[in-house]
Amino acid sequence: MVVPAGEEGCRVVVKLVGRQPHGAVGRLLLQPTVPWLDLFMMRRQLLNLKELAERDARA
């Protein structure tokens, strides 16, 4: 969701939603690690989007 932030800016708000893994292996290994990995990848994508938006705004 894009939220206005002042006259010349905005914020992108994201929500991470996922299913709970099944089985003991999923609960022990995937449940604690997948959200952190997804957060890392999402942050990289959002920073890239920010750079592209700022570059286009200067042009």
PyMOL Python script that loads the backbone (N, CA, C, O; Angstrom):
from pymol import cmd

cmd.read_pdbstr("""\
ATOM      1  N   MET A   1       0.851  -1.149   0.000  1.00  0.00           N
ATOM      2  CA  MET A   1       0.000   0.000   0.000  1.00  0.00           C
ATOM      3  C   MET A   1       0.910   1.229   0.000  1.00  0.00           C
ATOM      4  O   MET A   1       1.902   1.269   0.728  1.00  0.00           O
ATOM      5  N   VAL A   2       0.579   2.211  -0.801  1.00  0.00           N
ATOM      6  CA  VAL A   2       1.340   3.456  -0.863  1.00  0.00           C
ATOM      7  C   VAL A   2       0.616   4.499  -0.023  1.00  0.00           C
ATOM      8  O   VAL A   2      -0.569   4.761  -0.230  1.00  0.00           O
ATOM      9  N   VAL A   3       1.337   5.096   0.930  1.00  0.00           N
ATOM     10  CA  VAL A   3       0.768   6.070   1.856  1.00  0.00           C
ATOM     11  C   VAL A   3       1.492   7.399   1.663  1.00  0.00           C
ATOM     12  O   VAL A   3       2.723   7.430   1.676  1.00  0.00           O
ATOM     13  N   PRO A   4       0.752   8.505   1.483  1.00  0.00           N
ATOM     14  CA  PRO A   4       1.417   9.804   1.343  1.00  0.00           C
ATOM     15  C   PRO A   4       2.213  10.159   2.600  1.00  0.00           C
ATOM     16  O   PRO A   4       1.804   9.861   3.722  1.00  0.00           O
ATOM     17  N   ALA A   5       3.369  10.807   2.379  1.00  0.00           N
ATOM     18  CA  ALA A   5       4.214  11.252   3.493  1.00  0.00           C
ATOM     19  C   ALA A   5       4.729  12.641   3.150  1.00  0.00           C
ATOM     20  O   ALA A   5       5.825  12.792   2.611  1.00  0.00           O
ATOM     21  N   GLY A   6       3.947  13.630   3.459  1.00  0.00           N
ATOM     22  CA  GLY A   6       4.329  14.998   3.117  1.00  0.00           C
ATOM     23  C   GLY A   6       3.901  15.339   1.703  1.00  0.00           C
ATOM     24  O   GLY A   6       3.194  14.574   1.047  1.00  0.00           O
ATOM     25  N   GLU A   7       4.343  16.506   1.243  1.00  0.00           N
ATOM     26  CA  GLU A   7       3.930  16.966  -0.076  1.00  0.00           C
ATOM     27  C   GLU A   7       4.687  16.290  -1.209  1.00  0.00           C
ATOM     28  O   GLU A   7       4.142  16.122  -2.300  1.00  0.00           O
ATOM     29  N   GLU A   8       5.928  15.902  -0.971  1.00  0.00           N
ATOM     30  CA  GLU A   8       6.739  15.359  -2.055  1.00  0.00           C
ATOM     31  C   GLU A   8       7.175  13.921  -1.827  1.00  0.00           C
ATOM     32  O   GLU A   8       8.114  13.460  -2.477  1.00  0.00           O
ATOM     33  N   GLY A   9       6.536  13.214  -0.943  1.00  0.00           N
ATOM     34  CA  GLY A   9       6.989  11.861  -0.663  1.00  0.00           C
ATOM     35  C   GLY A   9       5.850  10.907  -0.389  1.00  0.00           C
ATOM     36  O   GLY A   9       4.691  11.306  -0.276  1.00  0.00           O
ATOM     37  N   CYS A  10       6.199   9.649  -0.284  1.00  0.00           N
ATOM     38  CA  CYS A  10       5.231   8.616   0.063  1.00  0.00           C
ATOM     39  C   CYS A  10       5.978   7.461   0.718  1.00  0.00           C
ATOM     40  O   CYS A  10       7.205   7.373   0.657  1.00  0.00           O
ATOM     41  N   ARG A  11       5.214   6.585   1.341  1.00  0.00           N
ATOM     42  CA  ARG A  11       5.777   5.396   1.975  1.00  0.00           C
ATOM     43  C   ARG A  11       5.085   4.180   1.396  1.00  0.00           C
ATOM     44  O   ARG A  11       3.886   4.212   1.122  1.00  0.00           O
ATOM     45  N   VAL A  12       5.829   3.121   1.212  1.00  0.00           N
ATOM     46  CA  VAL A  12       5.258   1.853   0.781  1.00  0.00           C
ATOM     47  C   VAL A  12       5.188   0.963   2.013  1.00  0.00           C
ATOM     48  O   VAL A  12       6.206   0.683   2.647  1.00  0.00           O
ATOM     49  N   VAL A  13       3.984   0.524   2.346  1.00  0.00           N
ATOM     50  CA  VAL A  13       3.767  -0.323   3.515  1.00  0.00           C
ATOM     51  C   VAL A  13       3.479  -1.732   3.012  1.00  0.00           C
ATOM     52  O   VAL A  13       2.611  -1.927   2.162  1.00  0.00           O
ATOM     53  N   VAL A  14       4.205  -2.707   3.534  1.00  0.00           N
ATOM     54  CA  VAL A  14       4.029  -4.089   3.100  1.00  0.00           C
ATOM     55  C   VAL A  14       3.627  -4.952   4.290  1.00  0.00           C
ATOM     56  O   VAL A  14       3.888  -4.613   5.445  1.00  0.00           O
ATOM     57  N   LYS A  15       2.991  -6.067   3.981  1.00  0.00           N
ATOM     58  CA  LYS A  15       2.566  -7.007   5.014  1.00  0.00           C
ATOM     59  C   LYS A  15       2.990  -8.402   4.575  1.00  0.00           C
ATOM     60  O   LYS A  15       2.714  -8.812   3.448  1.00  0.00           O
ATOM     61  N   LEU A  16       3.645  -9.114   5.443  1.00  0.00           N
ATOM     62  CA  LEU A  16       4.102 -10.467   5.154  1.00  0.00           C
ATOM     63  C   LEU A  16       3.075 -11.451   5.695  1.00  0.00           C
ATOM     64  O   LEU A  16       2.804 -11.485   6.895  1.00  0.00           O
ATOM     65  N   VAL A  17       2.507 -12.254   4.795  1.00  0.00           N
ATOM     66  CA  VAL A  17       1.514 -13.253   5.175  1.00  0.00           C
ATOM     67  C   VAL A  17       1.978 -14.596   4.629  1.00  0.00           C
ATOM     68  O   VAL A  17       2.377 -14.692   3.469  1.00  0.00           O
ATOM     69  N   GLY A  18       1.928 -15.613   5.444  1.00  0.00           N
ATOM     70  CA  GLY A  18       2.351 -16.933   4.982  1.00  0.00           C
ATOM     71  C   GLY A  18       1.644 -18.036   5.743  1.00  0.00           C
ATOM     72  O   GLY A  18       1.010 -17.803   6.772  1.00  0.00           O
ATOM     73  N   ARG A  19       1.767 -19.224   5.221  1.00  0.00           N
ATOM     74  CA  ARG A  19       1.173 -20.396   5.862  1.00  0.00           C
ATOM     75  C   ARG A  19       2.168 -21.010   6.838  1.00  0.00           C
ATOM     76  O   ARG A  19       3.382 -20.891   6.670  1.00  0.00           O
ATOM     77  N   GLN A  20       1.644 -21.654   7.839  1.00  0.00           N
ATOM     78  CA  GLN A  20       2.487 -22.372   8.791  1.00  0.00           C
ATOM     79  C   GLN A  20       2.957 -23.670   8.140  1.00  0.00           C
ATOM     80  O   GLN A  20       2.141 -24.386   7.558  1.00  0.00           O
ATOM     81  N   PRO A  21       4.246 -23.994   8.221  1.00  0.00           N
ATOM     82  CA  PRO A  21       4.737 -25.245   7.636  1.00  0.00           C
ATOM     83  C   PRO A  21       4.194 -26.456   8.390  1.00  0.00           C
ATOM     84  O   PRO A  21       3.938 -26.394   9.592  1.00  0.00           O
ATOM     85  N   HIS A  22       4.026 -27.553   7.662  1.00  0.00           N
ATOM     86  CA  HIS A  22       3.524 -28.796   8.258  1.00  0.00           C
ATOM     87  C   HIS A  22       4.690 -29.694   8.642  1.00  0.00           C
ATOM     88  O   HIS A  22       5.757 -29.628   8.033  1.00  0.00           O
ATOM     89  N   GLY A  23       4.491 -30.510   9.623  1.00  0.00           N
ATOM     90  CA  GLY A  23       5.496 -31.482  10.038  1.00  0.00           C
ATOM     91  C   GLY A  23       6.528 -30.892  10.980  1.00  0.00           C
ATOM     92  O   GLY A  23       6.658 -29.675  11.112  1.00  0.00           O
ATOM     93  N   ALA A  24       7.257 -31.786  11.631  1.00  0.00           N
ATOM     94  CA  ALA A  24       8.252 -31.362  12.623  1.00  0.00           C
ATOM     95  C   ALA A  24       9.405 -30.616  11.973  1.00  0.00           C
ATOM     96  O   ALA A  24       9.880 -29.619  12.517  1.00  0.00           O
ATOM     97  N   VAL A  25       9.865 -31.084  10.813  1.00  0.00           N
ATOM     98  CA  VAL A  25      10.988 -30.426  10.137  1.00  0.00           C
ATOM     99  C   VAL A  25      10.597 -29.012   9.728  1.00  0.00           C
ATOM    100  O   VAL A  25      11.379 -28.078   9.900  1.00  0.00           O
ATOM    101  N   GLY A  26       9.417 -28.854   9.199  1.00  0.00           N
ATOM    102  CA  GLY A  26       8.952 -27.529   8.804  1.00  0.00           C
ATOM    103  C   GLY A  26       8.854 -26.582   9.981  1.00  0.00           C
ATOM    104  O   GLY A  26       9.254 -25.421   9.887  1.00  0.00           O
ATOM    105  N   ARG A  27       8.329 -27.069  11.079  1.00  0.00           N
ATOM    106  CA  ARG A  27       8.195 -26.213  12.266  1.00  0.00           C
ATOM    107  C   ARG A  27       9.549 -25.854  12.859  1.00  0.00           C
ATOM    108  O   ARG A  27       9.740 -24.728  13.319  1.00  0.00           O
ATOM    109  N   LEU A  28      10.485 -26.786  12.857  1.00  0.00           N
ATOM    110  CA  LEU A  28      11.792 -26.528  13.471  1.00  0.00           C
ATOM    111  C   LEU A  28      12.718 -25.699  12.586  1.00  0.00           C
ATOM    112  O   LEU A  28      13.443 -24.841  13.088  1.00  0.00           O
ATOM    113  N   LEU A  29      12.704 -25.946  11.275  1.00  0.00           N
ATOM    114  CA  LEU A  29      13.653 -25.286  10.387  1.00  0.00           C
ATOM    115  C   LEU A  29      13.053 -24.120   9.607  1.00  0.00           C
ATOM    116  O   LEU A  29      13.637 -23.038   9.553  1.00  0.00           O
ATOM    117  N   LEU A  30      11.905 -24.342   9.014  1.00  0.00           N
ATOM    118  CA  LEU A  30      11.350 -23.331   8.118  1.00  0.00           C
ATOM    119  C   LEU A  30      10.652 -22.195   8.849  1.00  0.00           C
ATOM    120  O   LEU A  30      10.804 -21.033   8.471  1.00  0.00           O
ATOM    121  N   GLN A  31       9.904 -22.506   9.869  1.00  0.00           N
ATOM    122  CA  GLN A  31       9.121 -21.477  10.553  1.00  0.00           C
ATOM    123  C   GLN A  31       9.982 -20.325  11.067  1.00  0.00           C
ATOM    124  O   GLN A  31       9.583 -19.173  10.894  1.00  0.00           O
ATOM    125  N   PRO A  32      11.135 -20.566  11.685  1.00  0.00           N
ATOM    126  CA  PRO A  32      11.918 -19.423  12.163  1.00  0.00           C
ATOM    127  C   PRO A  32      12.750 -18.740  11.080  1.00  0.00           C
ATOM    128  O   PRO A  32      13.102 -17.571  11.239  1.00  0.00           O
ATOM    129  N   THR A  33      13.076 -19.428   9.984  1.00  0.00           N
ATOM    130  CA  THR A  33      14.004 -18.843   9.009  1.00  0.00           C
ATOM    131  C   THR A  33      13.333 -18.187   7.819  1.00  0.00           C
ATOM    132  O   THR A  33      13.825 -17.165   7.340  1.00  0.00           O
ATOM    133  N   VAL A  34      12.243 -18.723   7.325  1.00  0.00           N
ATOM    134  CA  VAL A  34      11.621 -18.196   6.104  1.00  0.00           C
ATOM    135  C   VAL A  34      11.187 -16.741   6.249  1.00  0.00           C
ATOM    136  O   VAL A  34      11.450 -15.962   5.332  1.00  0.00           O
ATOM    137  N   PRO A  35      10.545 -16.322   7.329  1.00  0.00           N
ATOM    138  CA  PRO A  35      10.172 -14.902   7.428  1.00  0.00           C
ATOM    139  C   PRO A  35      11.379 -13.963   7.374  1.00  0.00           C
ATOM    140  O   PRO A  35      11.299 -12.895   6.766  1.00  0.00           O
ATOM    141  N   TRP A  36      12.491 -14.345   8.000  1.00  0.00           N
ATOM    142  CA  TRP A  36      13.684 -13.486   7.969  1.00  0.00           C
ATOM    143  C   TRP A  36      14.276 -13.408   6.572  1.00  0.00           C
ATOM    144  O   TRP A  36      14.697 -12.337   6.136  1.00  0.00           O
ATOM    145  N   LEU A  37      14.312 -14.534   5.866  1.00  0.00           N
ATOM    146  CA  LEU A  37      14.821 -14.523   4.494  1.00  0.00           C
ATOM    147  C   LEU A  37      13.917 -13.696   3.590  1.00  0.00           C
ATOM    148  O   LEU A  37      14.397 -12.939   2.747  1.00  0.00           O
ATOM    149  N   ASP A  38      12.614 -13.841   3.768  1.00  0.00           N
ATOM    150  CA  ASP A  38      11.671 -13.067   2.963  1.00  0.00           C
ATOM    151  C   ASP A  38      11.800 -11.580   3.267  1.00  0.00           C
ATOM    152  O   ASP A  38      11.734 -10.753   2.358  1.00  0.00           O
ATOM    153  N   LEU A  39      11.982 -11.236   4.532  1.00  0.00           N
ATOM    154  CA  LEU A  39      12.170  -9.836   4.909  1.00  0.00           C
ATOM    155  C   LEU A  39      13.422  -9.265   4.259  1.00  0.00           C
ATOM    156  O   LEU A  39      13.406  -8.134   3.773  1.00  0.00           O
ATOM    157  N   PHE A  40      14.502 -10.031   4.245  1.00  0.00           N
ATOM    158  CA  PHE A  40      15.747  -9.600   3.615  1.00  0.00           C
ATOM    159  C   PHE A  40      15.538  -9.335   2.121  1.00  0.00           C
ATOM    160  O   PHE A  40      15.970  -8.301   1.610  1.00  0.00           O
ATOM    161  N   MET A  41      14.877 -10.266   1.418  1.00  0.00           N
ATOM    162  CA  MET A  41      14.644 -10.096  -0.019  1.00  0.00           C
ATOM    163  C   MET A  41      13.692  -8.938  -0.290  1.00  0.00           C
ATOM    164  O   MET A  41      13.901  -8.173  -1.232  1.00  0.00           O
ATOM    165  N   MET A  42      12.647  -8.800   0.525  1.00  0.00           N
ATOM    166  CA  MET A  42      11.684  -7.718   0.345  1.00  0.00           C
ATOM    167  C   MET A  42      12.351  -6.363   0.561  1.00  0.00           C
ATOM    168  O   MET A  42      12.082  -5.414  -0.175  1.00  0.00           O
ATOM    169  N   ARG A  43      13.206  -6.271   1.550  1.00  0.00           N
ATOM    170  CA  ARG A  43      13.916  -5.015   1.815  1.00  0.00           C
ATOM    171  C   ARG A  43      14.773  -4.626   0.619  1.00  0.00           C
ATOM    172  O   ARG A  43      14.804  -3.458   0.232  1.00  0.00           O
ATOM    173  N   ARG A  44      15.469  -5.593   0.033  1.00  0.00           N
ATOM    174  CA  ARG A  44      16.310  -5.324  -1.136  1.00  0.00           C
ATOM    175  C   ARG A  44      15.451  -4.828  -2.304  1.00  0.00           C
ATOM    176  O   ARG A  44      15.847  -3.894  -3.001  1.00  0.00           O
ATOM    177  N   GLN A  45      14.291  -5.434  -2.526  1.00  0.00           N
ATOM    178  CA  GLN A  45      13.397  -5.016  -3.602  1.00  0.00           C
ATOM    179  C   GLN A  45      12.870  -3.608  -3.356  1.00  0.00           C
ATOM    180  O   GLN A  45      12.783  -2.808  -4.288  1.00  0.00           O
ATOM    181  N   LEU A  46      12.518  -3.297  -2.112  1.00  0.00           N
ATOM    182  CA  LEU A  46      11.994  -1.968  -1.803  1.00  0.00           C
ATOM    183  C   LEU A  46      13.069  -0.901  -1.938  1.00  0.00           C
ATOM    184  O   LEU A  46      12.780   0.206  -2.393  1.00  0.00           O
ATOM    185  N   LEU A  47      14.302  -1.209  -1.553  1.00  0.00           N
ATOM    186  CA  LEU A  47      15.392  -0.247  -1.739  1.00  0.00           C
ATOM    187  C   LEU A  47      15.659  -0.006  -3.222  1.00  0.00           C
ATOM    188  O   LEU A  47      15.949   1.120  -3.626  1.00  0.00           O
ATOM    189  N   ASN A  48      15.564  -1.052  -4.029  1.00  0.00           N
ATOM    190  CA  ASN A  48      15.729  -0.907  -5.468  1.00  0.00           C
ATOM    191  C   ASN A  48      14.605  -0.047  -6.049  1.00  0.00           C
ATOM    192  O   ASN A  48      14.856   0.814  -6.892  1.00  0.00           O
ATOM    193  N   LEU A  49      13.384  -0.273  -5.607  1.00  0.00           N
ATOM    194  CA  LEU A  49      12.251   0.538  -6.053  1.00  0.00           C
ATOM    195  C   LEU A  49      12.445   1.997  -5.670  1.00  0.00           C
ATOM    196  O   LEU A  49      12.130   2.893  -6.454  1.00  0.00           O
ATOM    197  N   LYS A  50      12.961   2.243  -4.474  1.00  0.00           N
ATOM    198  CA  LYS A  50      13.241   3.604  -4.018  1.00  0.00           C
ATOM    199  C   LYS A  50      14.265   4.285  -4.922  1.00  0.00           C
ATOM    200  O   LYS A  50      14.077   5.429  -5.335  1.00  0.00           O
ATOM    201  N   GLU A  51      15.350   3.572  -5.227  1.00  0.00           N
ATOM    202  CA  GLU A  51      16.383   4.140  -6.096  1.00  0.00           C
ATOM    203  C   GLU A  51      15.829   4.480  -7.471  1.00  0.00           C
ATOM    204  O   GLU A  51      16.133   5.542  -8.015  1.00  0.00           O
ATOM    205  N   LEU A  52      15.024   3.597  -8.037  1.00  0.00           N
ATOM    206  CA  LEU A  52      14.444   3.849  -9.355  1.00  0.00           C
ATOM    207  C   LEU A  52      13.485   5.035  -9.324  1.00  0.00           C
ATOM    208  O   LEU A  52      13.484   5.854 -10.242  1.00  0.00           O
ATOM    209  N   ALA A  53      12.675   5.133  -8.280  1.00  0.00           N
ATOM    210  CA  ALA A  53      11.728   6.246  -8.171  1.00  0.00           C
ATOM    211  C   ALA A  53      12.457   7.571  -8.017  1.00  0.00           C
ATOM    212  O   ALA A  53      12.069   8.568  -8.627  1.00  0.00           O
ATOM    213  N   GLU A  54      13.510   7.591  -7.207  1.00  0.00           N
ATOM    214  CA  GLU A  54      14.273   8.827  -7.026  1.00  0.00           C
ATOM    215  C   GLU A  54      15.003   9.210  -8.306  1.00  0.00           C
ATOM    216  O   GLU A  54      15.108  10.394  -8.626  1.00  0.00           O
ATOM    217  N   ARG A  55      15.503   8.233  -9.034  1.00  0.00           N
ATOM    218  CA  ARG A  55      16.177   8.516 -10.303  1.00  0.00           C
ATOM    219  C   ARG A  55      15.197   9.112 -11.311  1.00  0.00           C
ATOM    220  O   ARG A  55      15.522  10.078 -12.002  1.00  0.00           O
ATOM    221  N   ASP A  56      13.997   8.535 -11.393  1.00  0.00           N
ATOM    222  CA  ASP A  56      12.991   9.058 -12.324  1.00  0.00           C
ATOM    223  C   ASP A  56      12.514  10.441 -11.913  1.00  0.00           C
ATOM    224  O   ASP A  56      12.197  11.263 -12.773  1.00  0.00           O
ATOM    225  N   ALA A  57      12.457  10.713 -10.616  1.00  0.00           N
ATOM    226  CA  ALA A  57      12.008  12.030 -10.146  1.00  0.00           C
ATOM    227  C   ALA A  57      13.020  13.115 -10.507  1.00  0.00           C
ATOM    228  O   ALA A  57      12.638  14.258 -10.757  1.00  0.00           O
ATOM    229  N   ARG A  58      14.309  12.767 -10.536  1.00  0.00           N
ATOM    230  CA  ARG A  58      15.342  13.744 -10.909  1.00  0.00           C
ATOM    231  C   ARG A  58      15.342  14.028 -12.402  1.00  0.00           C
ATOM    232  O   ARG A  58      15.714  15.124 -12.823  1.00  0.00           O
ATOM    233  N   ALA A  59      14.933  13.060 -13.203  1.00  0.00           N
ATOM    234  CA  ALA A  59      14.986  13.210 -14.670  1.00  0.00           C
ATOM    235  C   ALA A  59      13.902  14.115 -15.202  1.00  0.00           C
ATOM    236  O   ALA A  59      13.819  14.335 -16.411  1.00  0.00           O
TER     237      ALA A  59
END
""", "prot")
cmd.dss("prot")
cmd.show_as("cartoon", "prot")
cmd.util.cbc("prot")
cmd.orient("prot")
